[in-house]
Amino acid sequence: MEYPTIDVKATGARIKQYRKECGLTIREVSEYMGFTTDQAVCKWQRGESLPTVDNLYALSRLYGKSMEDILVGNDEMSSRRFYQYYTYSLIFK
């Protein structure tokens, strides 16, 4: 079994996706977070770094998502496939 880690690139893509779904600019997110520049939000979106726990919590409130919704784990796809298979087998067996 693989040790679970956060996929930084995929998490950055998700942060960008949720920002766009909310109709927000990088500048608006930065201002909400209390940042004087856009640098941190840009780094998150490019997958160069992750937000701190406090910043992740603030993003979750801004986007109306849970912190877990924002984070992408290295095992997320395999877990999803297992869940879909398990659910399918319960329904159709």
C-alpha positions in Angstrom: 0.0 0.0 0.0 1.4 3.4 -1.0 1.8 6.1 1.7 -0.8 8.8 1.0 0.5 12.2 0.0 -0.9 15.4 -1.5 -0.6 15.8 -5.2 0.6 19.5 -5.3 0.1 20.0 -9.1 -3.4 18.5 -9.1 -4.3 20.5 -5.9 -3.2 23.6 -7.7 -5.3 22.8 -10.7 -8.3 22.3 -8.4 -7.7 25.6 -6.6 -7.7 27.3 -10.0 -10.8 25.4 -11.1 -12.8 26.4 -8.0 -11.7 30.0 -8.3 -13.0 30.2 -11.8 -16.2 28.4 -10.9 -16.8 31.1 -8.3 -16.1 33.8 -10.9 -13.2 35.3 -9.0 -9.9 36.7 -10.2 -6.5 35.9 -8.7 -6.4 39.5 -7.3 -9.8 39.0 -5.6 -8.7 35.8 -3.9 -5.4 37.4 -2.9 -7.3 40.4 -1.3 -9.7 38.1 0.5 -6.7 36.2 1.9 -5.1 39.5 3.0 -2.1 39.3 0.7 -0.5 42.4 -0.8 0.5 40.5 -3.9 -0.8 37.7 -6.1 2.3 35.6 -5.8 1.1 33.0 -3.2 -2.2 32.3 -5.1 -0.3 32.0 -8.4 2.2 29.6 -6.8 -0.7 27.5 -5.5 -2.4 27.4 -8.8 0.8 26.4 -10.6 1.4 23.6 -8.1 4.6 25.1 -6.8 3.5 25.2 -3.2 0.5 24.4 -1.0 -1.5 26.8 1.1 -1.0 26.7 4.9 -3.8 25.0 6.9 -5.2 28.4 7.8 -5.1 29.6 4.2 -6.6 26.3 3.0 -9.5 26.8 5.5 -10.0 30.3 4.2 -10.1 29.1 0.6 -12.6 26.4 1.6 -14.9 29.1 3.1 -14.5 31.4 0.1 -15.2 28.6 -2.4 -17.9 26.9 -0.4 -16.0 23.6 -0.4 -14.5 21.5 2.2 -10.8 21.5 2.7 -10.8 17.8 1.6 -12.5 18.8 -1.6 -9.7 21.2 -2.4 -6.8 18.8 -1.7 -6.0 16.0 -4.2 -4.3 13.0 -2.8 -2.0 10.6 -4.7 -4.5 7.8 -4.0 -7.7 9.8 -4.9 -8.2 8.2 -8.3 -7.6 4.7 -7.1 -9.9 5.3 -4.1 -12.6 6.6 -6.4 -12.3 3.7 -8.8 -12.5 1.3 -5.8 -15.6 3.0 -4.5 -17.3 3.0 -7.9 -16.5 -0.7 -8.4 -17.7 -1.5 -4.9 -20.9 0.5 -5.4 -21.5 -1.1 -8.8 -21.0 -4.6 -7.4 -23.5 -3.9 -4.6 -26.2 -2.6 -7.0 -25.8 -5.2 -9.8 -25.0 -8.4 -7.9 
